[in-house]
C-alpha cells in the first residue's frame, strides 16, 4: 500500500449503508462476490421488464455513467478507461501485444486470470518471485511487471510504490489487478501503465463488468478484439471494417453486458458516495477485530496488515459449518477466508467468532 491509512480504533462499526442492502445471511465473502445494492437490483429488474415488452432503456448510457464513476474512483481521466467483461481478456490483450522474447515478472501464485495469459505464450519469458520481494526481482530486460494489488488467496497487499519505482528504473511497464482492492483500498491507477479490475466484488456490481485503464498513449496495444463498439462513432461502425477506432481507451471496449451495467451505475455511485477512504477504515477495523478474535481463540492468520481480507490456515474445514449457521465465508486451499465490506458490522464479526469457538 502506498500510504498508511488509519482505521477507527473504537466504535460499534455499524453498516455504512444500512438501507442500501438486504443481506439474508451474515455475509463475509465479498472477496468472492459482493452483495448487490437494492437500487441496482431494481434498475436491472426495470431494464429487463422494459426489454421484455420491446421498449428497452438506453443501457449504453449506463455503460458511460459507470465508466465515468470508475474513472473518478481510479483517479484517471475517463479517456483512459475501457469497459469489458473479463480480467483474462484484458491481460490477454497485453500478452498478445508484447513482442516475442519480452520478459514478464509476476508474483508467485498470483490469480490465474492475471498471469496465465502470459504463460500460454511460449515465446515470452515469464519469471515469478515472492510478492514481498517482487520489486527486488525487477532487472534490466524486464518489460512488464504484473501483480494484484491485493492477493485473492490471503489478502496480502502489494508494495506498489516500490514495485513502480523498480519498474521505472529498468524501463518496465506495470500492470496492476485491482479486483480485490477497488472499492475499499483507495486506488492510484494514474501511477501505473495498466490497471484492470472486475467490478462484482468490492464495487458491488453485477457480474459481467471489468474496467481496464491504459496509458495516455494507449500502451502500444493492438485492439485485436475490437468490434463496432470500439469505433469512434459506434453506430457508424456496424458493417465492414471499422473506419476509425475510438481515439480513447474505448477502442478496447468489449461488447457490453448491458443489463449488468443498468445496475452497475447505481452500485458504483454508492461506493463513490460513501468513499473508498471511509470504506477502508470501516473494513479494516472489522478485519482487525476478526484477527484479534481468532488470536484469542488460538488460531493464527496469514500476515496481511491493513487488509480487509483475513485468511486463517487450517480452518477451511469450518466453512461448511459456518455456512449451515448462516455465515458465508470461503475455503481457499485449506484456509478460512473472511472478507469485510461496507454492509458488515461488528455483530457479524462476533457471530462468526462465536461459531468458530463453538
N, C-alpha and C positions, 0 to 999 in steps of 0.2 A: 504494500500500500504506500502511496506517495506521501501522504500526510497523516499524522496521527489524529484520529477523531475520538473524542472522549464521549462515552455513553453516560447515561444518567447513573448516579450512584445509589439512588433510592427511589421510592415511589411504588405505586401499585402496578404500573406498566399495563394499563388498560389498552384495549384495541385503539389504534389510531383512526379507525374508520368504523365505528360501532354499528352504523346503519347501512353501510355500503355492501356488506357481505351477509350471507346467511348460512354459515357452516353447520352441517349436520353431524359433525364429529369434532373431536379435538384434533385439529389438522396441523401437524408439524412436519409436512412433507413438501414444502414449496420447492426444494431442490429437485424434486421430480416434476411436479406440476403445480402451478399456483391456482388459487381459487379465483373464480370469475366474479367481478363485481355485479351486483344486481342490475345496474344500468346497462352494462354490456350484454347481459343475458336478454334484457328487454329489447335492446336495439337489434340484436340478432334475430329474435323472435319476430319483431315487426318487419325486418328485412325479408325473412323467409316467407312470411304471410303475404307481403306485397308481391313477391316474385310468383307466388302460387296463383295469384289472380291476374297475372300479366301486367302489373304496374310496378316493376322493380324500382327501388330507390336508387339514387346516384351513389353507389358504393365506391366508385372511383374517387369521389370527393372524400370518402372516409380514408382511402389509402393516403391521399395527400395530407389530410389532417393528422393521421398517425405518423407519417414521415416527419412532419414538422415538429411534433412533440418530441419524438425520439431525438431529432437533431438538437433540440434545446437541452434535453437531458444529457446528451453526449457532449455538448459544448462545441458543436461544429456547425458550419453553415449547412442548410438543407441541401445545397447543391452537391454535398459530399456523401449523401445518404441514398443508397439503393434499397429497394424493398423486394423481398423474396420470401422463400419458404423454408430454407434449409441451410444450416451451417456447412454441411458437407458440400453442397453445391458451390458455395462461395469460396471455400478453401480449395475445392477442386478447380475453380476458375483461376485462382492464383497459381496452383500447381501446374496447370496447363500452360500458363503464360511464362513460366520460368524457362530459361534456356537449359539445354542439356548440360549436365555436369554441375549445375548450381548446387550449392550446399545449403541445406535447411537444418536448423538446430531446433529441437523440441525437448520438452520436459519428459522425463521418464513416466510412462503410464498415464499420459495426459488423455483427455477424452478422444475417442476414436474418430468422431466426426471432424475434429480439428486436424489430427495428424495423419490419418490413414490416406487421404488423397495424395500426400507427398510420398508415402511408402509404395503406392501402387505404380508410380512412375519409376521404372527400373533405371532410368538414366539420370536420376537425381541422387545426390549424396545426402543422406539423412543421418544425422547424429542425434543421440539422446544424452541427456545429463540430468542429474538430480535437480529438482525445482530450486532448492536452496543455493545451488552453485551454477545456475544457468548463465548468469551474467559472466562469470569467470570462464565459462566454456566457449564464449564467443571468441573467434580468432580471425586472423586475416584470411580472406577467402570465404567467410560465411556470408551468404547472400540474404538470408531471411531467418529471423527468429520468431517462432510461433509458440504461443503459450496461452493458457487460460488464466484470466485474472484471478479466479478463484477455482481451486480444484474441486471437481464434482464429487470425487470419492470421499474426501475428508475435510473440505473447507479451507485448506491451506491457501494463503493469499500470496501471490507472486510479488516480488520486489520489482515492480515495473519500472521504477525510476532507475535502478541500477542496470536493469536489462536494456532499457533505452539508451543509457549512456554508453554501455559497452557496444551496442549495435552501431550507434552513430560513430564511435571511434574507429570502427572497422568497415564503415560504409555499407552496413546491412540494413535492410528494412525490418520493421516489426509488424507482426500480426497478433492481435490480442482477441481471444474469445471471451467476451464479457457475458456469456449466457448465465453464469452463476453469480454475476455481480450486478448487472444493470437492473436498477430498481431499488437497491439497498446500499450499494457501495458507490459513492459519487464517482462518475465517470470522468476520464481525462483523455478521451479519444482524440482530441486535437493534437496530442503529443505523439501519436502513433501513426504509422502509414496506413494500416488497415485495422479495423475493428469489426467483429461480427458478433451477433447475439440473437439467439432465439428470444421470443417475447412471451412464451407461455409459462415461464417460471415466475421470477420476481417482478416482472412487468405486468403480471396478472391478465395477460391477453389470451384469447383462444389460440388453439394450435393452428399451425399453418402460416406463421408470421416470423420472419427473420429480417433483421436490418444489417446492412453492410456499409461500413464507412470506408471511403477510399481517399487517397491524397487529392489535393487540388489538381495535380497533373494527371489524375486518373490511374496512376500507378503502373503505366505501361501494360495494362491488362487488355487482352483481346476478348471482346464480348461474344464468345463463341455460341452462347445460347440466346442471343438477342432475337426477340420476336417483335411483333408490331408494337407492344407496349414500350419497347426501348427506343422507338423513334422520337425525334424531336417533336413531330406532330403525329401522335399515335394513330389518330383516326384517318390520317392520310397515308398510313404505312401498312395497310392491311393486305395489300396484294403486290406480289413481286418483291424483289429485294428492297429493303428499307433504304429510301433515298438518302436520309440523313439521320444518323444516330443522335440521340439526345446529347447535348453538349455538357451535360452534368452526369452525376453518378446514376441517373435514371436509365442510362444506356445499359446498366447491369440489372435492371429490374427483371424479375420473373413475372409471368402472368399471375396476377394476384388472386389469392383465395378471398374473394370479395366478402362473403358472409362473415368470415373471421374479422376482416377489417371493419365491418359495421360495428362490431363490439369493441375492437381494439382501441378505437379513438377514445372511448369512454374509460377503458382501463388505463390507458396512458395518461389521460387527463387527470385521473385520480392520483396516480403516482406523482405527477408533476405538481398537483395542488398541495399534497402533503409535503413533498420534497424529499429527495434521497438522503439529505443530511439528517432530517428528523427520523426517517425510517431506519437509517443506520444506527442512530442512538438507541432507538426502541429495540431493534432486532438484536443488537449485540448485548444489550442489557439482559434480555431474555436468555440468550445463549450462555452468557456468563452465569446466570442463575442456574441453568441446567448443568453446566460444568461443575459448579460448586456442589450441587446436589449429588451428582454422580460421584464426586470425590468423597463426600461424606459417606456414601454407600460402599466405598471401596472399589469403584470402577474407574480406571484411568481412561483418559481420552487422548486422541491424537492432537498434538500441539498445533493450534491454529488460532493464535491470539488475534483479537479484533474481527473474528469471523462470525457470521450469522449461522454457520453450519457447525454442528458438533458431531463428531464421529467417535464411537466407543468400541474399541476392539473386543471381540469375543461376546458381544451382546446381541449380535444379529439374530440369534435364535429366538430372542424375546419379541421380535417384530410381530409374529403371529399372535402371541398373547395380547400384546398391546392393541393390535387391530381388532381382535374379538371384543376388547373392552372399549372400543370406540376411539382409540388414539392411533392416528395414522402417522407412521414413520417408515423408513426404508431399511432394508437389509442389503448392505453393499460389501461383498467379499468377507462376510462374517462380522462386519462392523454394523452397529446400530447407528443410523444417521438421522439426526433431527435437524430441521431447518426452520428457522423462526422468521415470521414476517409480520406485516403491519396489522393483520387481523388476529394475531395471537395475544395472549395475556399471561400474566404471571400465574393465574389459576391453571392455564393449560400446562405450563411447565410443572407445576406441583402435582397435577394429576398424573402426568407421565411418570414422575419420580415415585409417586405412591405405588403405582402398578409395578414398576421395576423392583421396588423394595419388597413388595408382597410376593 
